[in-house]
Amino acid sequence: MPWYFWLLLIVVFGSVLGSLLALRDAAKKLPLTKEQLERIRQRNAELDAKERKEKG
């Protein structure tokens, strides 16, 4: 294969890898309080119970 094919391949892989690394660095956890986490857990439990009731 010609040299420019390998150069293009390296550039493409480098671009994809760089984008993935930038995305990983930009991802942050949401700072939730204990009350918010508890409300989320309660809402999920209610939805699970509702789904079980509808299926069963």
Jmol script that loads the backbone (N, CA, C; Angstrom):
load data "model"
ATOM      1  N   MET A   1       0.842  -1.182   0.000  1.00  0.00           N
ATOM      2  CA  MET A   1       0.000   0.000   0.000  1.00  0.00           C
ATOM      3  C   MET A   1       0.888   1.246   0.000  1.00  0.00           C
ATOM      4  N   PRO A   2       0.420   2.293  -0.635  1.00  0.00           N
ATOM      5  CA  PRO A   2       1.220   3.517  -0.709  1.00  0.00           C
ATOM      6  C   PRO A   2       1.334   4.199   0.658  1.00  0.00           C
ATOM      7  N   TRP A   3       2.339   5.035   0.777  1.00  0.00           N
ATOM      8  CA  TRP A   3       2.616   5.688   2.053  1.00  0.00           C
ATOM      9  C   TRP A   3       1.504   6.634   2.470  1.00  0.00           C
ATOM     10  N   TYR A   4       0.846   7.289   1.500  1.00  0.00           N
ATOM     11  CA  TYR A   4      -0.199   8.250   1.855  1.00  0.00           C
ATOM     12  C   TYR A   4      -1.437   7.551   2.423  1.00  0.00           C
ATOM     13  N   PHE A   5      -1.657   6.289   2.073  1.00  0.00           N
ATOM     14  CA  PHE A   5      -2.754   5.532   2.665  1.00  0.00           C
ATOM     15  C   PHE A   5      -2.501   5.332   4.157  1.00  0.00           C
ATOM     16  N   TRP A   6      -1.280   4.966   4.500  1.00  0.00           N
ATOM     17  CA  TRP A   6      -0.939   4.769   5.908  1.00  0.00           C
ATOM     18  C   TRP A   6      -1.034   6.085   6.680  1.00  0.00           C
ATOM     19  N   LEU A   7      -0.625   7.171   6.063  1.00  0.00           N
ATOM     20  CA  LEU A   7      -0.718   8.480   6.700  1.00  0.00           C
ATOM     21  C   LEU A   7      -2.177   8.850   6.958  1.00  0.00           C
ATOM     22  N   LEU A   8      -3.006   8.622   5.970  1.00  0.00           N
ATOM     23  CA  LEU A   8      -4.433   8.907   6.123  1.00  0.00           C
ATOM     24  C   LEU A   8      -5.045   8.021   7.216  1.00  0.00           C
ATOM     25  N   LEU A   9      -4.679   6.772   7.242  1.00  0.00           N
ATOM     26  CA  LEU A   9      -5.180   5.840   8.258  1.00  0.00           C
ATOM     27  C   LEU A   9      -4.774   6.282   9.657  1.00  0.00           C
ATOM     28  N   ILE A  10      -3.550   6.716   9.820  1.00  0.00           N
ATOM     29  CA  ILE A  10      -3.074   7.201  11.123  1.00  0.00           C
ATOM     30  C   ILE A  10      -3.828   8.459  11.534  1.00  0.00           C
ATOM     31  N   VAL A  11      -4.058   9.360  10.596  1.00  0.00           N
ATOM     32  CA  VAL A  11      -4.788  10.596  10.896  1.00  0.00           C
ATOM     33  C   VAL A  11      -6.221  10.283  11.315  1.00  0.00           C
ATOM     34  N   VAL A  12      -6.870   9.379  10.615  1.00  0.00           N
ATOM     35  CA  VAL A  12      -8.251   9.020  10.946  1.00  0.00           C
ATOM     36  C   VAL A  12      -8.317   8.386  12.330  1.00  0.00           C
ATOM     37  N   PHE A  13      -7.481   7.407  12.608  1.00  0.00           N
ATOM     38  CA  PHE A  13      -7.497   6.763  13.926  1.00  0.00           C
ATOM     39  C   PHE A  13      -7.139   7.751  15.032  1.00  0.00           C
ATOM     40  N   GLY A  14      -6.189   8.618  14.766  1.00  0.00           N
ATOM     41  CA  GLY A  14      -5.830   9.633  15.754  1.00  0.00           C
ATOM     42  C   GLY A  14      -6.979  10.580  16.035  1.00  0.00           C
ATOM     43  N   SER A  15      -7.715  10.934  15.002  1.00  0.00           N
ATOM     44  CA  SER A  15      -8.861  11.811  15.167  1.00  0.00           C
ATOM     45  C   SER A  15      -9.949  11.148  15.999  1.00  0.00           C
ATOM     46  N   VAL A  16     -10.251   9.899  15.708  1.00  0.00           N
ATOM     47  CA  VAL A  16     -11.271   9.178  16.471  1.00  0.00           C
ATOM     48  C   VAL A  16     -10.836   9.005  17.916  1.00  0.00           C
ATOM     49  N   LEU A  17      -9.618   8.606  18.130  1.00  0.00           N
ATOM     50  CA  LEU A  17      -9.120   8.413  19.488  1.00  0.00           C
ATOM     51  C   LEU A  17      -9.096   9.727  20.260  1.00  0.00           C
ATOM     52  N   GLY A  18      -8.670  10.791  19.622  1.00  0.00           N
ATOM     53  CA  GLY A  18      -8.660  12.101  20.273  1.00  0.00           C
ATOM     54  C   GLY A  18     -10.050  12.563  20.649  1.00  0.00           C
ATOM     55  N   SER A  19     -11.023  12.313  19.774  1.00  0.00           N
ATOM     56  CA  SER A  19     -12.401  12.687  20.064  1.00  0.00           C
ATOM     57  C   SER A  19     -12.952  11.898  21.239  1.00  0.00           C
ATOM     58  N   LEU A  20     -12.661  10.607  21.284  1.00  0.00           N
ATOM     59  CA  LEU A  20     -13.123   9.786  22.402  1.00  0.00           C
ATOM     60  C   LEU A  20     -12.494  10.224  23.725  1.00  0.00           C
ATOM     61  N   LEU A  21     -11.233  10.549  23.703  1.00  0.00           N
ATOM     62  CA  LEU A  21     -10.567  11.008  24.926  1.00  0.00           C
ATOM     63  C   LEU A  21     -11.123  12.352  25.383  1.00  0.00           C
ATOM     64  N   ALA A  22     -11.404  13.241  24.435  1.00  0.00           N
ATOM     65  CA  ALA A  22     -11.992  14.536  24.792  1.00  0.00           C
ATOM     66  C   ALA A  22     -13.386  14.356  25.371  1.00  0.00           C
ATOM     67  N   LEU A  23     -14.161  13.439  24.814  1.00  0.00           N
ATOM     68  CA  LEU A  23     -15.503  13.164  25.324  1.00  0.00           C
ATOM     69  C   LEU A  23     -15.428  12.593  26.737  1.00  0.00           C
ATOM     70  N   ARG A  24     -14.480  11.700  26.983  1.00  0.00           N
ATOM     71  CA  ARG A  24     -14.323  11.129  28.314  1.00  0.00           C
ATOM     72  C   ARG A  24     -13.944  12.201  29.334  1.00  0.00           C
ATOM     73  N   ASP A  25     -13.080  13.111  28.947  1.00  0.00           N
ATOM     74  CA  ASP A  25     -12.658  14.165  29.871  1.00  0.00           C
ATOM     75  C   ASP A  25     -13.785  15.157  30.142  1.00  0.00           C
ATOM     76  N   ALA A  26     -14.676  15.346  29.171  1.00  0.00           N
ATOM     77  CA  ALA A  26     -15.762  16.308  29.332  1.00  0.00           C
ATOM     78  C   ALA A  26     -16.915  15.746  30.157  1.00  0.00           C
ATOM     79  N   ALA A  27     -17.001  14.423  30.262  1.00  0.00           N
ATOM     80  CA  ALA A  27     -18.101  13.810  31.011  1.00  0.00           C
ATOM     81  C   ALA A  27     -17.864  14.007  32.499  1.00  0.00           C
ATOM     82  N   LYS A  28     -18.886  14.515  33.178  1.00  0.00           N
ATOM     83  CA  LYS A  28     -18.777  14.765  34.610  1.00  0.00           C
ATOM     84  C   LYS A  28     -19.972  14.163  35.310  1.00  0.00           C
ATOM     85  N   LYS A  29     -19.777  13.757  36.542  1.00  0.00           N
ATOM     86  CA  LYS A  29     -20.892  13.265  37.334  1.00  0.00           C
ATOM     87  C   LYS A  29     -21.723  14.451  37.799  1.00  0.00           C
ATOM     88  N   LEU A  30     -23.013  14.208  37.925  1.00  0.00           N
ATOM     89  CA  LEU A  30     -23.891  15.255  38.415  1.00  0.00           C
ATOM     90  C   LEU A  30     -23.788  15.340  39.932  1.00  0.00           C
ATOM     91  N   PRO A  31     -23.557  16.520  40.460  1.00  0.00           N
ATOM     92  CA  PRO A  31     -23.483  16.655  41.917  1.00  0.00           C
ATOM     93  C   PRO A  31     -24.899  16.681  42.509  1.00  0.00           C
ATOM     94  N   LEU A  32     -25.367  15.538  42.977  1.00  0.00           N
ATOM     95  CA  LEU A  32     -26.703  15.438  43.545  1.00  0.00           C
ATOM     96  C   LEU A  32     -26.612  15.357  45.065  1.00  0.00           C
ATOM     97  N   THR A  33     -27.594  15.939  45.697  1.00  0.00           N
ATOM     98  CA  THR A  33     -27.651  15.855  47.155  1.00  0.00           C
ATOM     99  C   THR A  33     -28.259  14.511  47.544  1.00  0.00           C
ATOM    100  N   LYS A  34     -28.162  14.192  48.823  1.00  0.00           N
ATOM    101  CA  LYS A  34     -28.724  12.934  49.308  1.00  0.00           C
ATOM    102  C   LYS A  34     -30.237  12.907  49.122  1.00  0.00           C
ATOM    103  N   GLU A  35     -30.880  14.061  49.289  1.00  0.00           N
ATOM    104  CA  GLU A  35     -32.337  14.122  49.120  1.00  0.00           C
ATOM    105  C   GLU A  35     -32.727  13.851  47.669  1.00  0.00           C
ATOM    106  N   GLN A  36     -31.974  14.405  46.742  1.00  0.00           N
ATOM    107  CA  GLN A  36     -32.270  14.190  45.333  1.00  0.00           C
ATOM    108  C   GLN A  36     -32.070  12.724  44.949  1.00  0.00           C
ATOM    109  N   LEU A  37     -31.000  12.116  45.457  1.00  0.00           N
ATOM    110  CA  LEU A  37     -30.756  10.710  45.171  1.00  0.00           C
ATOM    111  C   LEU A  37     -31.881   9.844  45.735  1.00  0.00           C
ATOM    112  N   GLU A  38     -32.346  10.165  46.930  1.00  0.00           N
ATOM    113  CA  GLU A  38     -33.424   9.402  47.544  1.00  0.00           C
ATOM    114  C   GLU A  38     -34.717   9.538  46.738  1.00  0.00           C
ATOM    115  N   ARG A  39     -35.012  10.752  46.255  1.00  0.00           N
ATOM    116  CA  ARG A  39     -36.208  10.942  45.432  1.00  0.00           C
ATOM    117  C   ARG A  39     -36.115  10.141  44.138  1.00  0.00           C
ATOM    118  N   ILE A  40     -34.927  10.098  43.542  1.00  0.00           N
ATOM    119  CA  ILE A  40     -34.722   9.330  42.314  1.00  0.00           C
ATOM    120  C   ILE A  40     -34.935   7.851  42.582  1.00  0.00           C
ATOM    121  N   ARG A  41     -34.385   7.345  43.672  1.00  0.00           N
ATOM    122  CA  ARG A  41     -34.556   5.932  44.020  1.00  0.00           C
ATOM    123  C   ARG A  41     -36.032   5.613  44.274  1.00  0.00           C
ATOM    124  N   GLN A  42     -36.727   6.506  44.965  1.00  0.00           N
ATOM    125  CA  GLN A  42     -38.135   6.295  45.266  1.00  0.00           C
ATOM    126  C   GLN A  42     -38.964   6.288  43.977  1.00  0.00           C
ATOM    127  N   ARG A  43     -38.681   7.225  43.092  1.00  0.00           N
ATOM    128  CA  ARG A  43     -39.405   7.289  41.816  1.00  0.00           C
ATOM    129  C   ARG A  43     -39.147   6.043  40.985  1.00  0.00           C
ATOM    130  N   ASN A  44     -37.907   5.561  40.959  1.00  0.00           N
ATOM    131  CA  ASN A  44     -37.592   4.342  40.214  1.00  0.00           C
ATOM    132  C   ASN A  44     -38.326   3.143  40.803  1.00  0.00           C
ATOM    133  N   ALA A  45     -38.390   3.063  42.127  1.00  0.00           N
ATOM    134  CA  ALA A  45     -39.098   1.959  42.770  1.00  0.00           C
ATOM    135  C   ALA A  45     -40.584   2.014  42.430  1.00  0.00           C
ATOM    136  N   GLU A  46     -41.168   3.217  42.427  1.00  0.00           N
ATOM    137  CA  GLU A  46     -42.579   3.356  42.080  1.00  0.00           C
ATOM    138  C   GLU A  46     -42.837   2.934  40.631  1.00  0.00           C
ATOM    139  N   LEU A  47     -41.962   3.338  39.724  1.00  0.00           N
ATOM    140  CA  LEU A  47     -42.130   2.965  38.320  1.00  0.00           C
ATOM    141  C   LEU A  47     -41.964   1.459  38.119  1.00  0.00           C
ATOM    142  N   ASP A  48     -41.008   0.853  38.828  1.00  0.00           N
ATOM    143  CA  ASP A  48     -40.830  -0.599  38.735  1.00  0.00           C
ATOM    144  C   ASP A  48     -42.065  -1.320  39.238  1.00  0.00           C
ATOM    145  N   ALA A  49     -42.625  -0.862  40.357  1.00  0.00           N
ATOM    146  CA  ALA A  49     -43.832  -1.481  40.899  1.00  0.00           C
ATOM    147  C   ALA A  49     -44.996  -1.330  39.924  1.00  0.00           C
ATOM    148  N   LYS A  50     -45.111  -0.178  39.300  1.00  0.00           N
ATOM    149  CA  LYS A  50     -46.187   0.059  38.341  1.00  0.00           C
ATOM    150  C   LYS A  50     -46.034  -0.857  37.131  1.00  0.00           C
ATOM    151  N   GLU A  51     -44.795  -1.019  36.655  1.00  0.00           N
ATOM    152  CA  GLU A  51     -44.562  -1.906  35.511  1.00  0.00           C
ATOM    153  C   GLU A  51     -44.886  -3.357  35.863  1.00  0.00           C
ATOM    154  N   ARG A  52     -44.491  -3.795  37.055  1.00  0.00           N
ATOM    155  CA  ARG A  52     -44.791  -5.158  37.488  1.00  0.00           C
ATOM    156  C   ARG A  52     -46.298  -5.378  37.586  1.00  0.00           C
ATOM    157  N   LYS A  53     -47.001  -4.360  38.083  1.00  0.00           N
ATOM    158  CA  LYS A  53     -48.447  -4.469  38.221  1.00  0.00           C
ATOM    159  C   LYS A  53     -49.113  -4.577  36.850  1.00  0.00           C
ATOM    160  N   GLU A  54     -48.629  -3.801  35.876  1.00  0.00           N
ATOM    161  CA  GLU A  54     -49.201  -3.830  34.535  1.00  0.00           C
ATOM    162  C   GLU A  54     -48.907  -5.148  33.830  1.00  0.00           C
ATOM    163  N   LYS A  55     -47.727  -5.713  34.053  1.00  0.00           N
ATOM    164  CA  LYS A  55     -47.360  -6.978  33.401  1.00  0.00           C
ATOM    165  C   LYS A  55     -48.047  -8.156  34.060  1.00  0.00           C
ATOM    166  N   GLY A  56     -48.182  -8.117  35.373  1.00  0.00           N
ATOM    167  CA  GLY A  56     -48.691  -9.268  36.113  1.00  0.00           C
ATOM    168  C   GLY A  56     -50.141  -9.218  36.244  1.00  0.00           C
TER     169      GLY A  56
END
end "model"
wireframe off; spacefill off
backbone 0.3
color backbone group
